[in-house]
Amino acid sequence: MLVDIPRWAEYIKSHPESHILQDGKWGQLKSAFGWKAVRVICDNAGAQILFRRLPLGYSIAYIPKGPVELNDALLSEIDRVCKKYKAVFIKVEPFAWADDGRWKGLEKKGFAPADPIQPYRTVLIPLDRPEEDILADMKQKTRYNIRLAEKKGIQIRKSEDYRAFHRMALVTGERDRFSIHSMDYYLNIKELFNPSSESALFLAYYGEKPVAGIIVFTHGKTAWYMYGASTDDERNRMPTYLLQWEAIRWAKEQGCTEYDLWGIPDHEEDELEKVFTEREHHDGLWGVYRFKRGFGGTIIRSIGAWDKVYKPGFYKLYRIYSNLRKRGMD
């Protein structure tokens, strides 16, 4: 059945193992930027579905990092809601790793493997151990850069200055050639998540000047590093390394037992280590892999994305349009 935000909040609270992208506040955030969030619960299974309108009254449907639990009744309800909103297809990206057997029956339910929106692979750092053990698992160069940033006068502050973060994100986007969110998007994060301590902005300062920043989310026992930004100033002082370390320490203080570095190239670890030094610094996720690999942790792969198609003809046209759009952005 369809549920309102308070009822969904109760449900998510009873499922601390769920992903932050299934939090009702995430649905509210996306609803302010072109999506419509609909939430359904059947028995103990639930999903927050995002719809984006297409021409002629059609839509696409997306369940990011969900459903939260799964049963046949929920799948039937998802189908009903998708048909109500004239969805051409629904894309599901479960919060599940490749060895999770609970989701192996998706193909029998009408789903097929599809292109992902979220990265396939990530790096998970376990936090349920002393800080010195976390540091010991890092690459020697990363530990050195953390200490170097401290020695060279970088200070990390938990901040509410999301406008400063956005200004730095503009610099980062232009330098590293990727799109960024609007300032209003980051201000909405502040308004929705900060009061419940499910998000925090950390800024790195040299003197009184911010030179880098990251936004971290928490839910249950997991913290996610999702957004980062830096200027071209004082980069020799290694502010981004100290930023991550202080965010890791903060997540540990919040009771989190793992820190998700959110996105690396989709290759086996042997291949990643073999070729990452040959890749350009600005070459997509390869650039961030150079950085993230230094913090230790375990590389892990999700089960990826799955599409269920309701209108095959429109779906084919949508795929053609999406591919052309991607080529235009390359």
C-alpha positions as a Python dict, from the first residue, in 0.01 Angstrom:
ca = {
    (1, 'M'): (0, 0, 0),
    (2, 'L'): (104, 361, -48),
    (3, 'V'): (231, 529, 269),
    (4, 'D'): (304, 889, 370),
    (5, 'I'): (640, 1027, 482),
    (6, 'P'): (585, 976, 861),
    (7, 'R'): (486, 611, 808),
    (8, 'W'): (784, 559, 578),
    (9, 'A'): (1015, 717, 837),
    (10, 'E'): (893, 464, 1095),
    (11, 'Y'): (954, 180, 852),
    (12, 'I'): (1307, 296, 764),
    (13, 'K'): (1388, 344, 1133),
    (14, 'S'): (1303, -23, 1187),
    (15, 'H'): (1543, -115, 904),
    (16, 'P'): (1878, 42, 1001),
    (17, 'E'): (2050, -183, 748),
    (18, 'S'): (1881, 5, 461),
    (19, 'H'): (2059, 258, 242),
    (20, 'I'): (2047, 637, 283),
    (21, 'L'): (1901, 663, -71),
    (22, 'Q'): (1588, 490, 60),
    (23, 'D'): (1551, 743, 340),
    (24, 'G'): (1235, 951, 303),
    (25, 'K'): (1442, 1268, 322),
    (26, 'W'): (1632, 1158, 13),
    (27, 'G'): (1300, 1129, -167),
    (28, 'Q'): (1212, 1479, -50),
    (29, 'L'): (1547, 1605, -177),
    (30, 'K'): (1499, 1454, -522),
    (31, 'S'): (1137, 1575, -532),
    (32, 'A'): (1267, 1933, -525),
    (33, 'F'): (1469, 1866, -841),
    (34, 'G'): (1245, 1701, -1097),
    (35, 'W'): (1147, 1371, -938),
    (36, 'K'): (834, 1255, -757),
    (37, 'A'): (879, 1016, -463),
    (38, 'V'): (621, 745, -394),
    (39, 'R'): (657, 502, -105),
    (40, 'V'): (498, 158, -76),
    (41, 'I'): (500, -109, 197),
    (42, 'C'): (368, -463, 172),
    (43, 'D'): (410, -672, 488),
    (44, 'N'): (774, -614, 585),
    (45, 'A'): (891, -523, 235),
    (46, 'G'): (902, -163, 112),
    (47, 'A'): (1038, 64, -156),
    (48, 'Q'): (1076, 435, -221),
    (49, 'I'): (1019, 483, -594),
    (50, 'L'): (1129, 794, -781),
    (51, 'F'): (942, 898, -1095),
    (52, 'R'): (1062, 1145, -1356),
    (53, 'R'): (821, 1271, -1619),
    (54, 'L'): (872, 1214, -1989),
    (55, 'P'): (683, 1369, -2281),
    (56, 'L'): (323, 1258, -2355),
    (57, 'G'): (252, 1189, -1990),
    (58, 'Y'): (491, 896, -1958),
    (59, 'S'): (761, 857, -1692),
    (60, 'I'): (1062, 655, -1587),
    (61, 'A'): (1072, 488, -1246),
    (62, 'Y'): (1379, 429, -1032),
    (63, 'I'): (1441, 256, -700),
    (64, 'P'): (1788, 364, -582),
    (65, 'K'): (1954, 114, -348),
    (66, 'G'): (1630, -68, -280),
    (67, 'P'): (1375, -214, -229),
    (68, 'V'): (1414, -251, 144),
    (69, 'E'): (1333, -621, 169),
    (70, 'L'): (1141, -785, -114),
    (71, 'N'): (841, -1011, -163),
    (72, 'D'): (594, -1092, -440),
    (73, 'A'): (327, -865, -293),
    (74, 'L'): (563, -568, -308),
    (75, 'L'): (659, -645, -668),
    (76, 'S'): (291, -653, -764),
    (77, 'E'): (235, -320, -588),
    (78, 'I'): (537, -168, -764),
    (79, 'D'): (391, -280, -1098),
    (80, 'R'): (55, -125, -1010),
    (81, 'V'): (207, 208, -911),
    (82, 'C'): (431, 215, -1219),
    (83, 'K'): (134, 158, -1446),
    (84, 'K'): (-55, 435, -1267),
    (85, 'Y'): (229, 676, -1351),
    (86, 'K'): (262, 538, -1706),
    (87, 'A'): (620, 427, -1645),
    (88, 'V'): (803, 313, -1958),
    (89, 'F'): (1027, 102, -1734),
    (90, 'I'): (1154, 79, -1379),
    (91, 'K'): (1522, 62, -1289),
    (92, 'V'): (1606, -115, -963),
    (93, 'E'): (1950, -98, -798),
    (94, 'P'): (1933, -312, -483),
    (95, 'F'): (2154, -235, -186),
    (96, 'A'): (2315, -576, -215),
    (97, 'W'): (2660, -709, -291),
    (98, 'A'): (2735, -956, -568),
    (99, 'D'): (2732, -1257, -336),
    (100, 'D'): (2388, -1173, -187),
    (101, 'G'): (2160, -1463, -286),
    (102, 'R'): (1836, -1288, -189),
    (103, 'W'): (1819, -1108, -523),
    (104, 'K'): (1911, -1388, -763),
    (105, 'G'): (1551, -1439, -874),
    (106, 'L'): (1507, -1096, -1032),
    (107, 'E'): (1527, -1231, -1386),
    (108, 'K'): (1237, -1464, -1314),
    (109, 'K'): (1038, -1160, -1201),
    (110, 'G'): (1067, -986, -1537),
    (111, 'F'): (1388, -789, -1474),
    (112, 'A'): (1697, -787, -1695),
    (113, 'P'): (2051, -659, -1625),
    (114, 'A'): (2083, -293, -1724),
    (115, 'D'): (2313, 7, -1720),
    (116, 'P'): (2367, 134, -1365),
    (117, 'I'): (2320, 485, -1231),
    (118, 'Q'): (2523, 432, -915),
    (119, 'P'): (2880, 292, -942),
    (120, 'Y'): (2911, -87, -940),
    (121, 'R'): (3215, -97, -711),
    (122, 'T'): (3317, 82, -398),
    (123, 'V'): (3568, 63, -114),
    (124, 'L'): (3442, -18, 236),
    (125, 'I'): (3654, 73, 537),
    (126, 'P'): (3567, -115, 858),
    (127, 'L'): (3543, 121, 1155),
    (128, 'D'): (3476, -121, 1441),
    (129, 'R'): (3840, -119, 1554),
    (130, 'P'): (4089, 127, 1705),
    (131, 'E'): (4192, 432, 1503),
    (132, 'E'): (4553, 316, 1494),
    (133, 'D'): (4441, -5, 1319),
    (134, 'I'): (4247, 193, 1059),
    (135, 'L'): (4555, 406, 995),
    (136, 'A'): (4778, 97, 980),
    (137, 'D'): (4569, -43, 693),
    (138, 'M'): (4620, 268, 481),
    (139, 'K'): (4896, 305, 224),
    (140, 'Q'): (5210, 457, 368),
    (141, 'K'): (5181, 757, 136),
    (142, 'T'): (4826, 827, 256),
    (143, 'R'): (4933, 824, 621),
    (144, 'Y'): (5219, 1055, 528),
    (145, 'N'): (4985, 1298, 352),
    (146, 'I'): (4749, 1306, 651),
    (147, 'R'): (5037, 1400, 879),
    (148, 'L'): (5172, 1645, 621),
    (149, 'A'): (4839, 1831, 605),
    (150, 'E'): (4842, 1867, 984),
    (151, 'K'): (5201, 1992, 985),
    (152, 'K'): (5137, 2239, 704),
    (153, 'G'): (4857, 2414, 890),
    (154, 'I'): (4541, 2256, 742),
    (155, 'Q'): (4249, 2264, 986),
    (156, 'I'): (3928, 2065, 948),
    (157, 'R'): (3601, 2211, 1070),
    (158, 'K'): (3249, 2077, 1067),
    (159, 'S'): (3063, 2356, 891),
    (160, 'E'): (2725, 2489, 782),
    (161, 'D'): (2872, 2694, 497),
    (162, 'Y'): (2728, 2504, 202),
    (163, 'R'): (2766, 2811, -18),
    (164, 'A'): (3142, 2788, 26),
    (165, 'F'): (3124, 2419, -65),
    (166, 'H'): (2929, 2500, -382),
    (167, 'R'): (3184, 2761, -487),
    (168, 'M'): (3458, 2501, -457),
    (169, 'A'): (3243, 2244, -639),
    (170, 'L'): (3222, 2480, -937),
    (171, 'V'): (3602, 2486, -951),
    (172, 'T'): (3622, 2108, -916),
    (173, 'G'): (3364, 2044, -1187),
    (174, 'E'): (3544, 2264, -1436),
    (175, 'R'): (3886, 2122, -1349),
    (176, 'D'): (3787, 1754, -1350),
    (177, 'R'): (3520, 1780, -1620),
    (178, 'F'): (3208, 1656, -1446),
    (179, 'S'): (2869, 1807, -1369),
    (180, 'I'): (2780, 1932, -1023),
    (181, 'H'): (2458, 2008, -839),
    (182, 'S'): (2317, 2356, -793),
    (183, 'M'): (2369, 2554, -474),
    (184, 'D'): (2001, 2498, -388),
    (185, 'Y'): (2062, 2123, -399),
    (186, 'Y'): (2331, 2145, -132),
    (187, 'L'): (2122, 2386, 77),
    (188, 'N'): (1838, 2133, 65),
    (189, 'I'): (2075, 1865, 195),
    (190, 'K'): (2159, 2094, 484),
    (191, 'E'): (1793, 2161, 563),
    (192, 'L'): (1677, 1800, 535),
    (193, 'F'): (1961, 1595, 681),
    (194, 'N'): (2165, 1808, 919),
    (195, 'P'): (1903, 1845, 1196),
    (196, 'S'): (1899, 1465, 1241),
    (197, 'S'): (2281, 1438, 1216),
    (198, 'E'): (2245, 1214, 910),
    (199, 'S'): (2473, 1442, 712),
    (200, 'A'): (2768, 1664, 782),
    (201, 'L'): (2981, 1905, 583),
    (202, 'F'): (3352, 1917, 660),
    (203, 'L'): (3567, 2198, 526),
    (204, 'A'): (3945, 2212, 516),
    (205, 'Y'): (4088, 2557, 591),
    (206, 'Y'): (4428, 2710, 546),
    (207, 'G'): (4411, 3011, 771),
    (208, 'E'): (4055, 3137, 724),
    (209, 'K'): (4027, 3028, 362),
    (210, 'P'): (3836, 2707, 276),
    (211, 'V'): (4034, 2500, 26),
    (212, 'A'): (3842, 2169, 16),
    (213, 'G'): (3526, 2010, 149),
    (214, 'I'): (3329, 1684, 165),
    (215, 'I'): (2970, 1592, 248),
    (216, 'V'): (2917, 1266, 438),
    (217, 'F'): (2587, 1088, 511),
    (218, 'T'): (2508, 832, 779),
    (219, 'H'): (2227, 582, 826),
    (220, 'G'): (2232, 291, 1065),
    (221, 'K'): (2586, 159, 1089),
    (222, 'T'): (2711, 298, 757),
    (223, 'A'): (2860, 631, 653),
    (224, 'W'): (2889, 735, 288),
    (225, 'Y'): (3128, 988, 136),
    (226, 'M'): (2918, 1123, -152),
    (227, 'Y'): (3030, 1472, -250),
    (228, 'G'): (3370, 1634, -257),
    (229, 'A'): (3513, 1964, -377),
    (230, 'S'): (3844, 2146, -374),
    (231, 'T'): (4002, 2461, -509),
    (232, 'D'): (4333, 2482, -691),
    (233, 'D'): (4489, 2657, -391),
    (234, 'E'): (4715, 2493, -131),
    (235, 'R'): (4688, 2150, -290),
    (236, 'N'): (5050, 2082, -193),
    (237, 'R'): (4928, 2087, 169),
    (238, 'M'): (4717, 1773, 102),
    (239, 'P'): (4390, 1898, 257),
    (240, 'T'): (4173, 1625, 103),
    (241, 'Y'): (4360, 1350, 290),
    (242, 'L'): (4309, 1509, 629),
    (243, 'L'): (3944, 1578, 537),
    (244, 'Q'): (3874, 1210, 478),
    (245, 'W'): (4052, 1107, 795),
    (246, 'E'): (3853, 1350, 1009),
    (247, 'A'): (3529, 1239, 841),
    (248, 'I'): (3619, 876, 913),
    (249, 'R'): (3683, 964, 1277),
    (250, 'W'): (3350, 1149, 1295),
    (251, 'A'): (3163, 854, 1143),
    (252, 'K'): (3322, 624, 1399),
    (253, 'E'): (3208, 860, 1678),
    (254, 'Q'): (2854, 841, 1537),
    (255, 'G'): (2857, 465, 1593),
    (256, 'C'): (2912, 368, 1229),
    (257, 'T'): (3096, 43, 1167),
    (258, 'E'): (3178, 100, 799),
    (259, 'Y'): (3272, 395, 579),
    (260, 'D'): (3180, 374, 211),
    (261, 'L'): (3408, 570, -23),
    (262, 'W'): (3139, 556, -295),
    (263, 'G'): (3255, 463, -638),
    (264, 'I'): (3563, 329, -819),
    (265, 'P'): (3607, 182, -1171),
    (266, 'D'): (3432, -149, -1235),
    (267, 'H'): (3736, -375, -1264),
    (268, 'E'): (3882, -651, -1052),
    (269, 'E'): (4139, -534, -799),
    (270, 'D'): (4432, -691, -986),
    (271, 'E'): (4336, -497, -1300),
    (272, 'L'): (4281, -176, -1104),
    (273, 'E'): (4625, -197, -951),
    (274, 'K'): (4786, -292, -1280),
    (275, 'V'): (4665, 2, -1489),
    (276, 'F'): (4559, 289, -1262),
    (277, 'T'): (4898, 461, -1286),
    (278, 'E'): (4862, 469, -1665),
    (279, 'R'): (4526, 644, -1657),
    (280, 'E'): (4489, 1019, -1676),
    (281, 'H'): (4410, 1193, -1347),
    (282, 'H'): (4085, 1332, -1492),
    (283, 'D'): (3976, 1003, -1651),
    (284, 'G'): (3643, 947, -1472),
    (285, 'L'): (3658, 724, -1166),
    (286, 'W'): (4022, 636, -1233),
    (287, 'G'): (4128, 969, -1090),
    (288, 'V'): (3941, 914, -766),
    (289, 'Y'): (4067, 555, -745),
    (290, 'R'): (4422, 685, -715),
    (291, 'F'): (4306, 873, -407),
    (292, 'K'): (4063, 625, -250),
    (293, 'R'): (4288, 318, -275),
    (294, 'G'): (4521, 477, -23),
    (295, 'F'): (4270, 455, 263),
    (296, 'G'): (4271, 77, 281),
    (297, 'G'): (3945, -113, 311),
    (298, 'T'): (3793, -380, 90),
    (299, 'I'): (3684, -345, -271),
    (300, 'I'): (3332, -479, -314),
    (301, 'R'): (3088, -500, -606),
    (302, 'S'): (2711, -458, -602),
    (303, 'I'): (2469, -676, -799),
    (304, 'G'): (2415, -376, -1026),
    (305, 'A'): (2106, -242, -1199),
    (306, 'W'): (1800, -422, -1333),
    (307, 'D'): (1528, -290, -1563),
    (308, 'K'): (1172, -412, -1595),
    (309, 'V'): (1012, -284, -1913),
    (310, 'Y'): (644, -196, -1936),
    (311, 'K'): (641, -30, -2280),
    (312, 'P'): (906, -192, -2504),
    (313, 'G'): (873, 49, -2798),
    (314, 'F'): (916, 359, -2584),
    (315, 'Y'): (1193, 187, -2390),
    (316, 'K'): (1389, 131, -2712),
    (317, 'L'): (1348, 497, -2808),
    (318, 'Y'): (1455, 604, -2459),
    (319, 'R'): (1770, 390, -2480),
    (320, 'I'): (1860, 541, -2817),
    (321, 'Y'): (1810, 891, -2680),
    (322, 'S'): (2014, 817, -2367),
    (323, 'N'): (2303, 673, -2567),
    (324, 'L'): (2310, 971, -2799),
    (325, 'R'): (2305, 1205, -2499),
    (326, 'K'): (2596, 1020, -2338),
    (327, 'R'): (2801, 1044, -2656),
    (328, 'G'): (2732, 1415, -2668),
    (329, 'M'): (2870, 1453, -2316),
    (330, 'D'): (3191, 1260, -2389),
}
